[in-house]
Amino acid sequence: MEKTGLSPNDPSSFSRPELVTIRDICLNLNINFDSKILSGNVVLTVEKLDESATELVLDSFKLNISSVYDSESSNKLQYELSDHIPDYGSKLTIQLPSAETNHFKIGIDYQTSPEASGLQWLSPKATAGKKLPYLFSQFQSSHARSVIPCQDTPGVKQTYSASISAPPEFTVLMSAICNGTKTLQAGKLSHFIQKVPVPSYLIAIAVGALESRKLGPRSHVWAEKEIIDECAYEFADTEHQLKTAEDICGPYVWGIYDLLVLPPSFPYGGMENPCLTFVTPTLLAGDKSLANVVAHEIAHSWTGNLVTNRNYEHFWLNEGFTVFVERKIQGRLTSPQSQDFDAYTSISELKETIDRLGVDSPLTRLVVDLKGVHPDEAFSTVPYEKGQTFLRWLEARVGGPEKFEPFLREYFEEFKYRSIDTSDFKGFFEKRFPECGDVDWDTWLYSPGMPPVIPQYDTSLAVICDTLLDKFYQWDGEGSLPISEEDGGSLSTNQKIYFFQKISDQEAQPIQKLILLEKLFNLDKMKNAEIKFRWLRICLKARWEDKVHDVLTWINIVGRMKFVRPLYRELFQWEATKLRAIENFKANRRNMMHVTAFTIAKDLRLEE
């Protein structure tokens, strides 16, 4: 179906904020776990920017709208809801009140659909406590419209407040500051306020049987009580990461920095919701070795949340900058060698993604064209790693961190609270560094495939792994494994991840070699999800039938797309497990977040 009516400024949104824009959202919602809906109203404070404008255009996705009115006079307003377009929803057009003003408060009474793509309703059995259900949201990229009638584009930033009614046994959290909770006869009413303007995708909610532990002067971690102590240990260094990020980027403007460890069906490693970062329980490795994901989400406090891509065609401005800053945090807290090792080892992941998408695929450009392509479908590691590589190359080009980091802070200061596109960054860079007039912007930004230049990284930590890998590859499988327990024990977690990633990148290894490798690294009891994921891919590539059950069991528990999508693709490519993969997906998709099911269905070439 042709996606008619979409904005000329954002191919993923119907809204027209250049005519009339939202300045504030005030939510009043009731949570009903039995019917799996949110119901209530929203009051939108809007400003008319074009004097000739007579209507407010919003995004909506399967919302049941019962009334639209002028919130100040209570007069009903005419509105029209267009036909539903799959994946994009409907255009909601509201006639503005006839008044001599450019500022209006528009009220909308509505309720969500049980199939709201931005919400995950979990039954008690899908939680750690097994007693109460759980609700959490995931609005990025364009799923806020399934919960709030809004201008669902990152090009619009607004403040927001919310009053949320829930049963008394639940804790309600949002990506805002909680400024009071009342226990009423019918339940609990929680109030929130976010004074820093945010795009709609950064509005977030979670409701469950939750507890917290203090991590630092401005941070707590939240989780179900069954795992809260484990979470507090794993993320104990959050304040150190936050202070280091401030040293690099400037003042932290969001007040608090809390973490919420979600149930396993959460589709991402983390989500940078302001004041309340969502993270996956796959980070609970027991040794803090995967806490760098928190550094990534902390970096988003500047790169994405403070300065935001105008639309998802410029997604690299969010994610490339975030990976770049994340690695700077890592370098300061560990070592420059570790920072470079992380960057160097991620090149192979980038290459795998580009090879899968196709070296000439337009989706491997830094700046992409999303006309007719949903942002969820375009999601990959390309904006993350290709974007980081470009920034690392630019940093070296201007003379290193001592020159580039002051520029980075100036960039955040110049564009804070705004949504920008790549031309804004390019212009600011060229103004600051006029001597760098030979940067080939067109190739870096608009050419598909791998980056034109890979920076010179310190590879000393990789060389240690490569030496062991050579021994493993050259071994014919007879006799004992040529890698000792001492060799394996000397590798850091990140080196082990690299070690298994390199094996995964190679041709299939004989199963008899893998059996001894499994024993050496105790892989059958591996808790680290990054290592476990790579090990299971290796087993599938080797067509090790005994491991198929382990793969299916794990992907039915873990919802993180980074892991489940490649494993589903491996199962699908193996003729013996192709049908099992499809059947397993169909049986379990109801337990997946919308974005996970949407993308896996495409990977398995299933009709929507």
C-alpha positions in Angstrom: 0.0 0.0 0.0 1.3 3.4 -0.8 2.2 5.4 2.3 0.2 8.5 1.5 0.1 11.5 3.6 3.6 11.1 5.2 5.5 14.2 6.1 8.0 15.7 3.6 10.4 16.2 6.5 10.1 12.8 8.1 9.2 9.8 5.9 8.1 7.9 9.0 5.6 10.4 10.3 2.3 12.0 9.2 2.8 15.0 11.4 3.5 18.6 10.2 5.3 20.3 13.1 6.6 23.0 10.8 3.0 24.3 10.7 1.8 23.5 14.2 4.0 22.0 16.8 3.6 20.4 20.2 5.3 22.1 23.1 4.1 20.0 26.0 2.3 16.7 26.6 0.2 16.1 29.8 -0.9 12.5 30.2 -3.6 11.1 32.5 -3.8 7.3 32.1 -5.2 4.3 33.8 -3.5 0.9 33.5 -5.7 -2.1 33.0 -3.7 -5.4 33.0 -6.9 -7.5 32.4 -7.8 -5.8 29.1 -4.2 -4.8 28.3 -5.0 -1.2 27.6 -4.2 2.2 28.8 -7.2 4.6 28.9 -7.6 8.3 29.8 -6.7 11.5 28.1 -3.8 13.6 26.9 -3.7 17.4 26.8 -1.4 18.8 24.1 0.0 22.3 24.4 0.5 23.4 20.8 1.9 26.4 19.0 0.9 27.6 15.6 4.1 28.4 13.6 2.4 29.1 10.3 -0.2 31.8 10.5 -2.3 30.2 7.8 -2.4 26.8 9.5 -5.9 25.7 10.6 -5.2 22.1 11.7 -3.0 20.0 13.9 -1.7 16.8 12.3 -0.7 13.9 14.6 0.4 10.3 14.4 -1.9 7.6 15.7 -1.6 3.8 15.7 -4.8 1.7 16.4 -5.9 4.2 19.1 -9.6 4.3 20.0 -10.3 8.0 20.1 -13.6 9.0 21.8 -13.4 12.8 22.0 -11.3 15.7 20.9 -11.8 19.2 22.4 -10.4 22.5 23.4 -9.1 21.8 26.9 -9.6 25.4 28.0 -13.2 25.9 26.8 -14.3 22.2 26.6 -15.7 22.8 23.2 -15.6 19.8 20.9 -13.2 20.0 17.9 -13.7 18.3 14.6 -11.2 15.7 13.7 -10.5 13.0 11.1 -8.7 9.8 11.3 -7.3 8.4 8.0 -7.3 4.8 7.0 -4.7 2.6 8.8 -1.5 2.0 6.9 0.4 -1.1 8.2 3.4 -0.2 10.3 2.7 3.5 10.1 -0.8 3.9 11.6 -3.2 6.7 10.8 -3.0 10.4 10.3 -5.1 12.2 12.9 -6.1 15.7 11.7 -7.7 18.1 14.2 -9.3 21.4 13.4 -7.8 24.1 15.6 -10.1 26.3 17.7 -11.1 29.6 16.0 -9.3 32.0 18.4 -7.0 35.0 18.1 -4.0 33.2 19.4 -1.2 30.9 18.3 -1.2 28.8 21.4 -3.8 26.1 22.2 -4.5 23.2 24.6 -6.0 20.3 22.8 -7.6 17.5 24.8 -8.0 13.9 23.5 -9.9 11.2 25.3 -8.8 7.7 24.1 -7.6 4.3 24.9 -4.9 2.1 23.4 -5.3 -1.2 21.6 -4.2 -4.5 23.3 -1.9 -4.8 20.2 -0.2 -1.5 20.8 3.2 -1.9 19.1 5.0 0.2 21.7 3.9 -1.8 24.7 4.8 -5.3 26.1 2.3 -6.9 28.4 3.9 -9.8 30.3 2.0 -12.5 32.2 3.2 -13.4 35.7 5.0 -16.5 34.4 7.2 -14.3 32.2 8.5 -12.4 35.2 11.1 -13.3 37.8 8.5 -13.1 40.6 5.9 -15.2 38.8 3.1 -13.5 40.8 2.2 -10.2 39.1 2.1 -9.1 35.4 4.5 -6.6 34.0 4.2 -3.7 31.5 7.0 -1.9 29.7 7.2 0.4 26.7 9.6 0.7 23.8 8.7 3.7 21.6 11.8 3.9 19.4 11.7 4.2 16.5 8.1 5.2 15.8 5.9 3.4 18.3 4.9 6.3 20.7 1.9 6.8 18.4 0.5 3.4 19.5 0.2 4.8 23.1 -0.1 8.6 22.7 -1.6 10.6 19.8 1.4 12.8 19.1 3.9 14.1 16.6 5.9 10.9 16.5 9.0 12.2 15.0 12.4 12.9 16.6 12.2 16.3 14.9 9.8 17.5 17.6 10.8 17.9 21.3 8.4 18.7 24.1 8.3 18.6 27.8 5.9 16.2 29.4 4.1 15.3 32.6 2.0 12.3 33.5 -0.4 11.0 36.2 -0.6 7.2 36.0 -3.2 5.1 37.9 -2.3 1.5 38.6 -3.2 -1.2 41.2 -1.6 -0.6 44.6 0.8 -3.5 44.5 2.7 -2.1 41.4 5.5 0.4 41.1 5.2 2.8 38.2 8.3 4.3 36.6 8.7 6.7 33.8 11.5 8.6 31.9 10.9 11.6 34.1 11.2 12.7 37.7 8.6 11.2 40.0 7.1 14.1 42.0 4.7 12.2 44.2 2.7 9.0 44.6 -0.7 8.7 46.3 -2.4 5.6 47.5 -6.1 5.9 46.7 -9.0 3.6 47.4 -9.0 2.3 43.8 -5.2 2.0 43.5 -2.1 4.1 43.4 -1.6 7.4 41.5 1.9 8.3 40.5 2.9 11.8 39.1 5.9 12.5 36.9 7.4 15.5 35.2 10.1 15.9 32.5 11.2 19.5 32.3 13.8 18.9 29.6 12.2 18.7 26.1 12.4 15.2 24.6 11.2 13.6 21.4 8.2 11.3 21.7 10.4 8.1 21.4 12.0 9.0 24.8 8.7 8.9 26.7 8.8 5.6 28.5 6.8 3.7 31.2 7.3 0.5 33.2 4.9 -1.0 35.7 5.7 -4.1 37.8 6.7 -5.5 41.2 9.8 -3.4 41.4 12.4 -2.6 44.1 15.4 -0.3 44.0 19.0 -0.1 45.3 21.1 3.1 45.5 24.1 3.2 43.2 25.3 6.7 43.8 24.2 10.3 44.7 22.0 10.5 41.6 21.4 6.9 40.6 19.4 3.9 41.6 18.9 0.5 39.9 15.4 -0.9 39.7 14.4 -4.5 39.2 12.3 -7.3 40.5 13.3 -8.3 44.0 14.5 -11.7 42.8 17.4 -10.1 40.9 17.8 -6.7 42.5 21.0 -7.5 44.5 22.6 -9.0 41.5 21.8 -5.9 39.5 23.2 -3.6 42.2 26.5 -5.5 42.1 26.7 -5.5 38.3 26.1 -1.8 37.9 27.9 -0.5 41.0 30.3 1.6 38.8 27.5 3.7 37.2 28.4 6.9 39.0 32.1 6.6 37.8 30.8 6.2 34.3 28.5 9.2 34.6 31.3 11.4 36.0 33.6 10.3 33.2 31.0 11.1 30.6 30.6 14.6 32.1 34.4 15.2 31.8 34.1 14.4 28.1 30.8 15.9 27.2 29.9 18.6 29.7 27.2 18.9 32.5 24.6 16.2 32.9 21.2 18.1 32.6 18.7 15.3 33.5 19.0 15.4 37.3 18.8 11.7 38.0 20.3 8.7 36.2 18.4 5.5 37.2 18.6 2.0 35.6 15.7 -0.4 35.2 16.6 -4.0 34.5 13.7 -5.4 32.5 12.5 -9.0 31.9 14.4 -10.9 29.2 11.9 -10.1 26.4 13.3 -6.5 26.1 14.6 -6.3 22.5 17.7 -4.2 23.0 20.8 -4.1 25.1 19.6 -0.8 26.5 17.3 2.1 25.8 18.4 5.6 26.7 15.2 6.8 28.2 16.1 10.0 30.1 16.3 9.6 33.9 15.5 5.9 33.5 17.7 3.8 31.2 16.2 0.5 30.4 18.7 -2.4 30.2 18.5 -6.1 29.3 19.1 -8.8 32.0 21.6 -10.3 29.5 24.1 -7.8 30.9 24.1 -9.7 34.2 27.3 -11.6 33.7 28.3 -11.8 37.3 31.6 -9.9 36.8 30.6 -6.4 35.6 32.2 -7.3 32.2 29.2 -6.2 30.1 28.5 -3.0 32.0 29.9 -1.0 29.0 26.4 -1.1 27.7 25.5 1.3 30.5 28.3 3.6 29.3 26.7 3.6 25.9 23.3 4.6 27.4 24.9 7.2 29.6 26.6 8.7 26.5 23.1 9.0 24.9 22.4 11.7 27.6 24.2 14.0 25.2 24.3 12.1 21.9 20.7 11.5 21.0 18.8 12.9 24.1 20.3 16.3 24.2 21.2 16.6 20.5 18.8 14.5 18.5 18.7 13.3 14.9 15.9 15.2 13.1 14.6 11.9 11.5 15.9 8.4 11.3 17.6 9.0 8.0 20.3 10.7 10.1 20.3 8.0 12.9 24.1 7.9 12.8 24.1 11.3 14.6 22.5 9.5 17.5 24.3 6.1 17.5 27.7 6.8 15.8 28.3 9.6 18.3 27.2 7.5 21.2 29.5 4.6 20.4 32.3 7.1 19.9 31.7 8.6 23.4 31.1 5.2 25.0 34.6 4.1 23.9 36.1 7.3 25.2 34.5 6.5 28.6 35.8 3.0 28.4 39.3 4.2 27.5 39.5 6.5 30.5 38.1 3.9 33.0 40.2 1.0 31.7 42.9 1.8 29.1 43.4 3.3 25.7 44.3 -0.2 24.5 40.9 -1.5 25.7 39.2 1.4 23.9 41.0 0.6 20.6 40.4 -3.2 21.0 36.7 -2.7 21.3 36.7 -0.5 18.1 39.0 -2.9 16.2 37.0 -6.0 17.1 33.7 -4.3 16.1 34.9 -3.9 12.5 34.3 -7.6 11.8 30.7 -7.2 13.1 30.2 -4.3 10.8 31.6 -6.3 7.9 29.3 -9.2 8.6 26.3 -6.8 8.6 27.3 -5.1 5.4 27.9 -8.5 3.7 24.5 -9.6 4.8 22.7 -6.5 3.6 24.8 -6.3 0.4 27.9 -4.1 -0.1 25.8 -2.0 -2.5 22.7 -1.8 -0.3 21.6 1.8 0.3 21.0 0.8 3.9 24.7 0.6 4.4 25.1 4.3 3.9 25.5 6.6 6.9 22.8 8.8 5.7 19.9 6.7 4.3 16.8 7.3 2.3 13.8 5.9 4.3 11.0 6.7 1.8 9.0 3.5 1.8 11.3 1.8 4.4 10.3 1.6 8.0 13.0 2.6 10.4 12.7 -0.7 12.3 13.5 -2.5 9.0 16.5 -0.3 8.4 18.0 -0.9 11.9 21.5 -2.4 11.9 25.0 -1.9 13.3 25.9 0.3 10.4 25.0 3.7 11.9 26.7 2.6 15.1 30.0 1.3 13.8 30.4 3.1 10.5 29.4 6.3 12.3 31.9 5.7 15.1 34.6 5.0 12.5 34.0 8.3 10.7 34.2 10.2 13.9 37.4 8.5 15.0 38.9 9.2 11.6 37.8 12.9 11.8 39.4 13.1 15.3 42.7 11.9 13.9 42.4 14.2 11.0 42.1 17.3 13.1 44.9 16.4 15.4 43.6 13.9 18.0 41.4 14.0 21.1 43.0 17.2 22.5 41.6 19.1 19.5 38.4 17.1 18.9 37.0 16.8 22.4 36.7 20.6 23.0 34.9 20.7 19.6 32.6 17.9 20.8 31.6 19.9 23.9 31.0 22.9 21.7 28.8 20.8 19.4 26.7 19.6 22.3 26.4 23.2 23.7 25.5 24.6 20.3 22.8 22.1 19.4 21.4 21.1 22.9 17.7 20.7 23.1 17.5 20.7 19.3 17.0 18.1 16.5 19.4 18.4 13.7 20.5 16.6 10.5 23.9 15.8 9.1 24.3 19.1 7.2 24.1 20.9 10.6 27.0 18.8 11.9 29.0 19.2 8.7 28.6 22.9 8.7 29.6 23.2 12.4 32.7 21.0 11.8 33.8 23.0 8.7 33.4 26.3 10.6 35.5 25.0 13.5 38.1 23.3 11.3 38.4 25.3 8.1 41.8 23.7 7.5 40.1 20.3 6.9 38.5 21.3 3.6 39.6 18.0 2.0 37.2 15.7 3.9 35.4 13.6 1.4 32.0 14.0 2.9 30.1 12.5 0.0 32.0 9.2 0.2 31.8 8.9 4.0 28.1 9.8 4.2 26.5 8.6 1.0 28.6 5.7 -0.3 27.4 2.2 0.6 29.6 -0.5 2.0 32.5 -0.4 4.4 34.1 2.9 5.6 36.6 4.2 3.0 39.3 4.3 5.8 39.7 2.2 8.9 41.7 4.1 11.6 44.9 2.8 12.9 43.9 1.1 16.2 46.2 -0.4 18.8 45.8 -4.1 18.2 48.1 -5.5 20.9 45.2 -7.2 22.8 43.9 -8.7 19.6 47.4 -10.1 18.7 47.3 -12.3 21.8 44.0 -13.8 20.7 45.2 -14.2 17.1 48.2 -16.3 18.3 45.9 -18.7 20.1 43.5 -18.8 17.2 46.3 -19.7 14.8 47.1 -22.7 17.0 43.5 -23.7 17.1 43.0 -23.4 13.3 46.2 -25.4 12.5 45.3 -28.2 14.9 43.9 -31.2 13.1 41.7 -32.3 16.0 43.9 -35.2 17.1 45.3 -35.4 20.6 44.9 -32.6 23.1 43.7 -29.1 22.5 46.8 -26.9 21.7 45.4 -24.1 24.0 46.0 -24.6 27.7 43.8 -23.7 30.7 46.4 -21.1 31.5 46.0 -19.6 28.0 42.2 -19.5 28.3 42.3 -18.1 31.8 44.6 -15.3 30.8 42.1 -13.8 28.4 39.8 -11.0 29.5 36.1 -11.2 28.8 36.4 -8.9 25.8 39.3 -11.0 24.5 37.2 -14.1 24.8 34.3 -12.4 23.0 36.8 -11.5 20.2 38.2 -15.1 20.2 34.8 -16.7 19.6 33.7 -14.0 17.2 36.7 -14.8 15.0 35.9 -18.5 15.1 32.3 -17.7 14.2 33.5 -15.6 11.2 35.5 -18.6 9.8 34.4 -21.7 8.0 32.7 -24.3 10.1 35.0 -26.1 12.6 34.9 -29.9 13.1 32.7 -30.9 16.0 35.4 -32.9 17.7 37.5 -29.7 18.0 34.5 -27.8 19.4 33.9 -30.5 22.1 37.3 -29.9 23.6 37.0 -26.1 23.2 33.7 -26.2 25.1 35.3 -28.1 27.9 38.3 -25.7 28.2 36.1 -22.6 28.5 33.2 -24.3 30.4 30.9 -23.1 27.7 28.0 -25.4 28.6 27.6 -23.3 31.8 28.5 -20.0 30.3 26.6 -17.1 31.9 28.1 -14.3 29.8 25.5 -13.7 27.0 27.9 -12.2 24.5 30.1 -15.3 24.6 27.2 -17.7 24.8 25.7 -16.2 21.7 28.9 -16.5 19.6 29.4 -20.1 20.9 25.9 -21.1 19.8 26.4 -19.6 16.3 29.6 -21.6 16.0 27.7 -24.8 17.0 25.0 -24.1 14.4 27.6 -23.4 11.7 29.2 -26.7 12.5 25.8 -28.4 12.1 26.1 -29.8 15.7 22.6 -31.2 16.0 22.9 -31.8 19.8 23.1 -28.0 20.3 19.9 -27.1 18.4 17.8 -27.7 21.5 20.1 -25.3 23.5 19.7 -22.7 20.8 15.9 -22.9 20.7 15.7 -22.9 24.5 17.8 -19.8 24.8 16.1 -17.7 22.1 12.7 -18.5 23.7 14.0 -16.9 26.9 16.1 -14.0 25.6 14.4 -11.3 23.5 17.4 -9.2 22.7 17.5 -8.8 18.9 21.3 -8.7 18.7 21.2 -12.4 19.7 17.9 -13.9 18.6 17.9 -12.5 15.0 21.3 -14.0 13.9 20.5 -17.3 15.6 17.1 -17.5 13.9 18.9 -16.7 10.6 21.4 -19.5 11.2 18.6 -22.0 11.9 16.7 -20.8 8.8 19.8 -21.3 6.6 20.3 -24.9 7.8 17.8 -27.1 5.8 17.5 -29.6 8.8 16.3 -26.8 11.2 14.6 -24.4 8.8 11.0 -25.6 9.6 11.8 -25.9 13.3 12.9 -22.3 13.3 9.7 -21.2 11.6 7.5 -23.3 13.9 9.4 -22.1 17.0 8.9 -18.5 16.0 5.2 -18.9 15.3 4.7 -20.6 18.7 6.6 -17.9 20.6 6.1 -14.6 18.7 3.2 -13.7 21.1 5.8 -13.4 23.8 8.0 -11.0 21.8 8.1 -7.3 21.6 6.6 -6.0 18.4 9.9 -4.9 16.9 11.5 -8.3 17.6 8.6 -10.2 15.9 8.5 -7.8 13.0 12.1 -8.1 12.1 12.4 -11.9 12.7 9.4 -12.5 10.5 11.2 -10.7 7.7 14.4 -12.7 8.4 12.4 -15.9 8.1 10.6 -14.6 4.9 7.2 -14.9 6.4 4.2 -13.0 5.1 3.0 -10.4 7.5 
